[in-house]
Amino acid sequence: PFFHQRVFISLNKAHNSTRYISIMSEKAAPPAKPPQLDDIPELLTTMVEETGEKSAAATKRIYELCDVGHKQNRVPMVCSGKWDVLTPLAKCLTQESGDGRHLACLALNNLSIPTENKRVMALGPASKDVIGGLCKVIAEDKQESYLCCICLMNLSFLEASITTILQHSPVEEGEAPVNPLQNTNSLLRVLEKLLTNSPSVPKSGSGKSEGVRWACGLIKNLAKSEENAALFGKTDIPKCVIENIKASTAPPSRWTSNSLEDFSLFVVLNLAQWPVSKEALIEAGAVDVIKPIMSEGDLQGLKATMACAFLDAEWSAFPDGAQPASKSTAELMTNIVEKKGKDGQYAYGVFKLYTATKAFCDLSKAAAAGDSGDGESNTKTLAVPSAVALCFQVISDLVLAAADDAEGSSKYVPDVKSAEHCACAIEYLLPAVLQASDPPRKSVQSEKAAGEIAQMLTAYADLSGTTEVGQVAAKNAAGKIRASGGTARPVLEISHDLWTQYRKREGQPLDQFISQERGVEVDESGPLDFLPCCAPSKGDASCVIS
């Protein structure tokens, strides 16, 4: 062949921060004349009207215009409005000629890298042709299947596109739309077929193994949506990704970023967090398969820990008394709120706050459920003041964001789900948060903390967007915290102090959650007039308060 191809994966310094997969192709000899953007109209005409070698040669020139040496052309080629390069490239995907189809895949991959292009390619006028063409190549099990999975994965990094991509369910023109679950030609069913038809241990580096690997990478991104997770949960895909992990011969510490195992565990994590898909994983025996991975102290261990929490693993299943699990999930929440990653493990943006807070909440639930009633509560492991204060912060920042006239703002405005998870976590952790000092003593500071935190939780419960689950948890916690005031509660005091320090740093109003009730003024005819009056003396009929 006149070219050979290599796959290059572009990574940030931090592990697992892939934002695109760049495909490069090298020619045996350099072209005589470098292509120019002005050549595009003529090249597109040739691609569409000619066949065979002429069409492939024109497609090759389009690819060269957006290769690694011409990155600056990628956005203008798609977003300038001067040309429609996407429709002809999508049409080339249907060619029987391997060269033209392969070159079209390479060009579409490079064009799918810039964020600006993702929106046009996945949601614009040519999106149906682009997604349809890529899906067709995968369905026909062509040798370019893995390139098409990579291209779709590139597009799926735009979260606004993930529902549209998985809803791809082609029908003949004029026919009524068909649910992806009922359409064998839908992307959903095509991906399922790719995974279920692959050998249990495909030869590493083969076209089949690469197709399965990048399909799992695509599914990992698509499963971030609850709507998509509901579809995946009704297929054999959950069972397939569990089998991928079971079949691995490498220890989790050796799994590299973007490996089949890495992607598969991410799929498990993303599906496990949604009630609509977690049952499919439980039925596939996910907990028993991923439980041993929790003991890994790296990214894979964190993913397995959160997935086990989502899948209702018992408190005793978490290694070392759940100390590592508690620390790593609390650290992840903190890093997300502070918009940073963790060196060597994950970059900022890999995990969502609602995922981390749900993991912390579900761990808190497991801790509370595992309490025997004797001795200290399991919740003490999780209820460290910094983690409790962070839960207060997430909830109060949502309340502040909802108040139009409030001063100050946080750098990370949480979502409704994250606040709900934090409210539930606080309720589960109350046995440890409200543990009295030993020996018991009075504390003005604890009384102040209890009043302010209870007021904040009540304000959150009263927000119009708060879920019913969040309302119940916040009101229950507020009532118990308010009733605890007066007696020293060290964890509550320190957590309140850390929360207050955060609000000072952010310039937020410190009186936002202090009760505004005023004292009642009294005089002789005031609220004490129910007391019996003294006998009149010397004609004086007024009461005397003594």
Salt bridges, closest charged atoms under 4 A:
GLU26 OE1 - HIS4 NE2 3.70
GLU26 OE2 - ARG6 NH2 2.06
GLU64 OE2 - LYS60 NZ 2.54
GLU64 OE1 - ARG61 NH1 3.62
ASP67 OD1 - HIS70 ND1 2.74
GLU96 OE1 - LYS142 NZ 3.91
GLU140 OE2 - LYS136 NZ 2.58
GLU140 OE1 - LYS142 NZ 3.87
ASP141 OD2 - LYS208 NZ 3.42
GLU144 OE1 - ARG101 NE 2.83
GLU144 OE2 - HIS102 ND1 3.42
GLU159 OE2 - LYS352 NZ 2.78
GLU192 OE1 - ARG189 NH1 2.70
GLU210 OE1 - ARG213 NH2 2.81
ASP236 OD1 - LYS239 NZ 3.82
GLU243 OE2 - LYS246 NZ 3.66
ASP262 OD1 - LYS303 NZ 2.68
ASP288 OD1 - LYS291 NZ 3.95
ASP312 OD2 - LYS278 NZ 2.93
GLU331 OE1 - LYS342 NZ 3.02
GLU338 OE1 - LYS340 NZ 3.17
ASP362 OD2 - LYS358 NZ 3.16
GLU376 OE2 - LYS380 NZ 2.74
GLU420 OE1 - LYS417 NZ 3.81
GLU452 OE1 - HIS496 NE2 2.86
GLU452 OE2 - ARG503 NH2 2.89
